[in-house]
Structure formats: structure tokens, C-alpha cells
Amino acid sequence: MKSLIVFAHPNPKSFNYALVATVEKSLRARGDEVRMRDLYKANFNPILDSQQLAEVQQGRVPDDVALEQEQVSWADNLIFIYPLWWFDRPAVLKGWFDRVFTNGFAFAYEDGQLQGQLSSKRVMLVITTGGNQADFGIESDQLCTSGTRATLSFCGVDQILQKVFYAVPAVDDAARQAMLLELEGLAESL
Ligand SMILES: Cc1cc2nc3c(=O)[nH]c(=O)nc-3n(C[C@H](O)[C@H](O)[C@H](O)COP(=O)(O)O)c2cc1C
């Protein structure tokens, strides 16, 4: 299987980086080909400005977007790893969706009917939070990822595995190790 990790965290010493290393190791251990899009490291431009919006509307795909679309097309599995920032993705990842999931690539309309173009993909969302699970309320997992899930679902993805690791900065090392171990198992089962 081919797996693409799309990662959004600016700090190479963060726990998120340990999550990425864990997922990559697990997937390679089971024989997957793994590619990575580290959006901060790649200095990905998340801003869909007026010129680019005009290009998109004319059906033109900028080179940096074409590169991301090639990676998405290549992959069977898409794994998104990021910290929760104001109940959502970091802006660089939101902008990645804005620019990469274009009409005609991620979805299309045929005879007025929506056709998700990414229905063959399996997706895993791995998210860390600062807050405790109890702070989020009952629907916490859905709340944290509603925008991302709605986007993926619109584009035809119906297989989404989601794992939220809560209160990451507050827990001790043993708890963080347990999180990494749990993620290892989840990634293997993707
Ligand atoms: C701009 C910003 C917004 C944040 N918003 C939230 C939030 O809405 N809910 C929450 O629980 N934590 C929030 N946090 C905390 C981060 O989610 C938390 O520090 C991170 O997941 C820990 O992982 P790390 O050690 O890999 O950075 C926010 C942090 C930043 C910098």
C-alpha cells in the first residue's frame, strides 16, 4: 500500500513529530511505501490569493499545487497529523485543502450531481490537544474535526479512522509513551 503523511507542526521537537515518526515506522514495518508532506518544512504557501483563485477558476493548476495533487493521487492512504488549533487545523493545513482539493481534482459535478473523486482513499486523522477530553464535552472528537471530516466526506472519502490524543502538554512521559504505542497499533490496522 502507498501511504502519504500530511503533517502540520512548526516545531521539530514537538510531540507531533514523535507521532509522525511512529506512524511512519509502523507503516514501513508492514511493507507500505511511505511519503511525507511536512507543510512547514516545505514552506507550503496556504494562501489562495486573488491571482491564484482566478487561475483555479480558469482550470489552471499552479506547480506547487500540482505537486501536492500528484502525491494525493499516488496514495491509497492519507494520514493527517496535526495539533488542534482553535478547534481546527493549523492554518497551513486549512490552506493546503483550499488550494489542493480543487474542483475537478477532489470533486466534480456531473449532470449537476456531486461526484467525490477521492472515494478510493482511506484516511486517518491524528490530532493532539492541549485541553482535557472532559473540557470538550460529549461530542468532543466530532467537534475537533468537523471541518476536516466534512471536506473529506464531500470529496467521497467514507473511510476515516480518527484518533485524538488529549492534554498532550499536561501528561507525563509514561502517558505520552502509551499514546505512541496505541498509535503504532492503529497505524498498523489502517
Ligand atoms: C494557536 C493555538 C491554538 C490552540 N487551540 C487549542 C484548542 O482549541 N483546543 C485545545 O485543546 N488546545 C489548543 N491548543 C494547544 C495545542 O493543541 C497543544 O499544545 C498541542 O496539541 C500539543 O502538541 P505538541 O506538543 O506536539 O505541540 C492550541 C495551541 C495553539 C498554539
The ligand as an ORCA input file, in Angstrom:
! r2SCAN-3c Opt
* xyz 0 1
  C      -2.716     28.764     18.205
  C      -3.042     27.630     19.115
  C      -4.374     27.257     19.287
  C      -4.707     26.182     20.114
  N      -6.030     25.820     20.236
  C      -6.354     24.767     21.016
  C      -7.725     24.349     21.123
  O      -8.643     24.890     20.518
  N      -8.005     23.315     21.950
  C      -7.006     22.656     22.649
  O      -7.317     21.716     23.379
  N      -5.707     23.011     22.512
  C      -5.355     24.049     21.735
  N      -4.040     24.400     21.605
  C      -2.995     23.571     22.266
  C      -2.376     22.571     21.284
  O      -3.352     21.767     20.666
  C      -1.387     21.652     22.023
  O      -0.399     22.459     22.600
  C      -0.743     20.646     21.076
  O      -1.720     19.773     20.558
  C       0.303     19.810     21.811
  O       1.043     19.038     20.888
  P       2.602     19.405     20.621
  O       3.304     19.232     21.926
  O       3.071     18.427     19.582
  O       2.645     20.826     20.141
  C      -3.683     25.481     20.800
  C      -2.343     25.867     20.634
  C      -2.020     26.917     19.794
  C      -0.557     27.301     19.620
*
